Amino acid sequence: MQFVCRTIILASLMLLLAGCDSRPSAAPQADRHRLTQFSIINALMLGHYDGFASVAELRRYGNFGLGACDRLDGEFILLDDKAYQAKSDGTIVELSQAAKIPFAVVAAFDKINELPCPQLNSLEELETRLDGQFENKELFHAIRVEAKLASIQFRSVPAQEPPFRPLAEVAKQQVVHTQKNIAGTLIGFRTPKWADSLTVPGYHWHFLSADRKLGGHVLNCELASGSIAYQQYGSWLVKLPDTLGTTGKDISVDLRREVEQVERSRGGSQ
Amino acid sequence: MQFVCRTIILASLMLLLAGCDSRPSAAPQADRHRLTQFSIINALMLGHYDGFASVAELRRYGNFGLGACDRLDGEFILLDDKAYQAKSDGTIVELSQAAKIPFAVVAAFDKINELPCPQLNSLEELETRLDGQFENKELFHAIRVEAKLASIQFRSVPAQEPPFRPLAEVAKQQVVHTQKNIAGTLIGFRTPKWADSLTVPGYHWHFLSADRKLGGHVLNCELASGSIAYQQYGSWLVKLPDTLGTTGKDISVDLRREVEQVERSRGGSQ
């Protein structure tokens, strides 16, 4: 009996090991070197504002990210595995697991590389500093800056109603907020130039204040001090909405100039 | 004793189920809706011919695919989970699990949709027929055609030695083979137009004969009869070689015209 019992236990354990190794798992977060993008920038630019991926799904792909909220109602932020909506008045609301997102970039952020961050006069200075550090600029990078900011300009956009206008038009309605002497986190990604046509080119930054009360899409900032952590990604997963291409608009058009204007326009006021 | 034995077996089985469900697995083939691309077309075009992903790794992402072989020594084919090299003389060699691949597109192919395939006079006719069937042409498709071919023209390329010349030059050395009345499989992918700059645009076909003796990159064919199976993919994973960008060449240049020429050139002879 003991022999039978031992044999069965051994067989069960072997099955356990074999089963776990060969059976496809549904857990995609295994790949720490993968950055995941939900939708493509041209779809967002042309009015695909309806959320299609839930916060719960996004969190399966990472703990760190940025994007847009459902119906473009604010900017999306994922930080330390919590999801936030930066509303057009610049205030922050925590999002439920069921909230749907129309566009996002998400990564498992492990803080692999660290850099000191001296006083810097602009976002451009920060980007130049990072460009000088990254070993391979043809791969993707996520960047987290814990900063004391002398000043920061960030924007958000108000919710839209269908029929959705293109983002280039909606962005004219952006509300720009300026804060002085504020602590918080810059959540950033750098995309290599070859992927320009599918996502926000170059750097893309969102901001979340240390007290989790203010935030948005960063237009510019002056850093008093801070610390930078970054990570390189050699895999890029693009997850598409089923509705892609069902609006009758040609999403293969070259909108790079419009994207630049929408994402980097550092004018505006409030 | 029997009770203890039963309890242990039950506990082992529960562990088996729990362990498999919660443990992040390294098996990425879980996502049946994902198409995986190794490298980007511009890297291949500019001479990144050194294999970087093994056949064993490719097979973790699918059982069906096509691409190039290490040092451009022939065309790569993955069919029914077996990997093949179509040499420049048109003959087939089965690849080892350790063989490295510089560029490939791979998918888990489940034969989800099926179509009859009437007599068709050209590859273009086949593509027009497929275009008329696909519900959403902004997503990716894999296509498998089991065919009796009245004729087929396929090419392959000879191995290269460093320093590697651009593919547009190497392709001038392509060897084109014509076969009449041959049975085999067409392995195909269709890329939506918005992804043009990162991969082979539109349709891309490789051929493997039914006896697994001949094959290559398809330039044209006449189908006597056959059956078509296809599958739609809403996720696209791009896996990059670490060496991307280390050759000093700008891989973000627009090479779409050159890619078209290399991949679709239906001239040549042998």
Interface residues (C-beta under 8 A of the other chain):
Chain A: M1 Q2 V4 C5 I8 I9 S12 L13 L15 L16 G19 C20 D21 S22 R23 P24 S25 A26 A27 P28 Q29 A30 D31 R34 I40 N42 N136 K137 E138 L139 P192 K193 W194 A195 D196 S197 L198 G234 S235 W236 L237 V238 K239 L240 P241 D242 L244 G245 T246 D250 I251 S252
Chain B: M1 Q2 V4 C5 I8 I9 S12 L13 L15 L16 G19 C20 S22 R23 P24 S25 A26 A27 P28 Q29 A30 D31 R34 I40 N42 N136 K137 E138 L139 P192 K193 W194 A195 D196 S197 L198 G234 S235 W236 L237 V238 K239 L240 P241 D242 L244 G245 T246 D250 I251 S252
